[in-house]
């Protein structure tokens, strides 16, 4: 088993990027972050904060939505990713698991998994071994391997999407909203698998997640985005104990449980962006 603790080596660096859609809409406003090798880093914030855009800026998928990085840079292992083809990036070990699963509904679960190995050139035996590895992590989808993916549950489709990413033998997985639409028990199961893959396979994770509570229990480090800016970051254990994070994202304050809807957004923006 590999050491679960991340190293100090900066694998992925995002440096002060701005992203504009359709040459008009400014979405990210100077976002900076880094992901160490072997780490689990959480990108947190509400809907529309800029989490998915940040992941797409890294994976090269902005162009498909008429988005551009207009300032700053993204680098992986010290190499600038500007203009890199997303498929080439997958070959380099970086793959994004999109929000909403995006399985090939007309293919079986196993066929979906095998599409993740299309860039590999290490032979059928290695691919078959990794398929069994994926089934070890996701025994639930092994039982459904001959079923059409479109007829599986949301949780099973999330497992298929993650398993498909693992079949590419990635060094880093960009995981977008893995808990979306899933029951709490399934969310815990998904994050337990993320932790296990991180520890046993040495895969680095940058995950975008609205469920701050569960993300901060599994991540090593966290960044909180609001309106396209990083407003707070730190070790996950420290963020869990931060009064602002407790009140605004974990639903807790010194007076006890509090609804996020009861907190006026301008208060937190004034405190964090001042």
N, C-alpha and C positions, 0 to 999 in steps of 0.2 A: 504493500500500500504506500502511496506517495504521501508526503507531508501535506497536511491540510492547510497549514499556514501559508499565506502568500509571501512571495519574496519581495525584495525591495526593487527588483528589476522592473522598470516601466515598460510594459509590453505595448500598451495602447495609450497614445496621448492626443487629446483634443485641446487645441490651443486657441482660445479667444475667437471662436467661430461665430460668424453671423450667417444666417440662412434666409434667403428671400424666395418666395414663390411667385411665379408669373411676373417677375421683375418689379413687383409692387409690394407684396405682403411680407413684412419683416416678422419672422417667427422666432428665430434665435438671436439673442442680443449679447454676444460676447461670452459664450459658454466655454468653460475650460474644465477639463477633468483628466484624470489618468487612471489606468487600470493596471495593477501589478500582475506579473506572471503568477498564476495559481490562485488568484483572488476571486472572490465573489463581490462585485460592486453593484449596489442598488441605485438606480436613477428614479427618484421619487417625485410625486407631485400629482395634482388633480388632472382631470381631463382638460386637454388644451394647453398644458404647461410647456410642452415642447419635447417630451420624452421620446416619442416615436420619431420625430424629425431628427433628433440627435442620433438615434440609432441608424437612420437611413443616411445621414451625412457620413457616418463611418463606413457603412456597407456599400455605398455607391448607388443606392436606390433612389436618390433624390431626383435624378434626371427624368425618371419615368413619370414623375408628378410635376414636372416643370419647376423644380426647385434647384437653387444654386447656392454654393458656399461663396459668399462675396467678400468675406474677410476671414483671416485666421487660417489654421491648418489642422489636418488630421494625419497622424503618422502611426505606423505599426512597425515595431522593431526598428525605429529610427528612420523608416522609409516613408516619404510623403505619399499619401494615398490619392492625391488629386488626379482625377482623370482615369483612375484604375477601373477596369471592367469588373462588375460584381462577380462574374464567373471566375475571373482570374484571382480575385480576392479569396474565393472559396478554396481554390487550389493552394493558396498561401496559408490556409488554416483558419480563416475568419468566415463565419456563416451566421446569417440572421434567421431566427424563427419568428415569422411574422405574427402580428396580433390577429386573432381570429382563426388560427390553425392553418387554413388554406391547404387542406389535403386535396388530392386528386380523387374526387368522389366516385368516379367510374372505375377506379383501380382498386384492387384488394389492399388490405392493410400491408401485406408483405411486399406487394409490388410498389406501394408508396415508399416503404423503407428502402427498397433497392434503388429507387431513383436517386437517393442521397449518395449513392456510390458511383455516380456516372463519371465523376472526374478522376476516379482512382485508376491506377495502372499496376496494382500490386497483385493481381490475379484473383481467380474465383475462390480459391481456398481461404485467402485472407478476408475476402468479403463475406464468405459463409461463416467464418469464425466471428466476425463482428456482428453479423445478424444474430447469432446466438448470444453474444454479449448484450445486445439491445434487448433481446427477449428476457435475459436474466434481470435486467433493470426494470423491464415493463412486462411482467408475466401476464398481466391482464390482456395486453394486445397479442400475446402469443396465442391465447385461446381464440382470438378473433382474426388470426392471420389470413384466413381464406375468405373473410367477409369483405364486402365492398365497403370502402372507407366512409362513403356517404350514408351508410346505415348504422354507423357506430355512434356512440354518445359523444357529447362535447368533451368530456374528460378523456375518453379513449382517443379522440382526434388530437387532443393536445399531446398525448403520449406519442402518437404516431408522428406528429410534427417534430417533437424533440428527438425521437428515435431516428427519424430521417436525417436530422442534422448530425447526429452521432455517427451515422454511416459514412459521412464524408471525412471521418477522422480529423475533426477540427482541433485546433489549439485554443480557439476562443469562440464562444457562442454568445451572440447578441439576442437576448430573449425578451420579446415584447409582450407585456401583459399576460403572463402565463396563468394568472388566476381568474381572468375575465370570464364571467358566466358560469363558473364552477362552484359546486357546493363546498362549504368549508372543509369537510373531511378530505375531499379530493385535492383542494388547494394544499393542505398539509402534506399529502402524499406526493404531489408534484415537487414541492420544495425539498422534501426529504430526498427525492431522487436527484435533484440538482446538487444537494450537499454531497451525496454519495458519489456521483460522477466526478465532482470536483476533487474529492479526496482520493478516489481510487484510480481515476484516469488522468488526473492532473489538468482537467479542462478548466480554463478561465471563463468566468461568466460576467457579462455586463447585462443586468436585467432592468427593464423599465417596468414599474409596478405602481398601481394606485393603492394597493393593500399594504400600507406602510407598516402596519403591525407585524404581519408575517414576514415581510421582506427584511426588516431590521433584525429579526431573530435568526435569519440564515446568512445574511450578508456580513462581510468583514468591514465594509466601508460604505457610506451612503452620501449621495448628493441630492438636495431638494431643489426642484425647479419651480419657479412661479413666473408666468408670463414671459417665458423664453430666457429667463436669467437663473443662474445658480444663486440661491439666497442663503444657503447653509450647506455645509458639508462637514464630515468628521467620521471617526470610527463608529460603527453601528451601535456599539454598547453605549457610547456617549450620547448619540442622537436619541436613543431610547429613553434616556434620563433627562434630556433637555426639556425645560418647562414649556417652551414654545411648541416643540414637536409634540409633546404630550397633549397640550391643549388643542392645537390646530389639526393634528393628524392622527393622534391615537385616541382622541375623545376623552382625555383625562386632564384635570387641572388640580391644583392644590385643594380645591373645594370638592373634588370628586368628579364623577363622570359628566361630560358636557358634550352637547351635540355640536358638530362642526357647523351646522346651519345657524347656530346661535351666535357665532363669532363673525363680526363684520370683517370682510376681507381687507378693507382699507387699514384696519388696525395692524394686521400682520404685515402688510406691505410697508406701512410706515415704519414699523419696528425693524424689519429685515433689510429694507432697501435704503434706509436713511444713511 
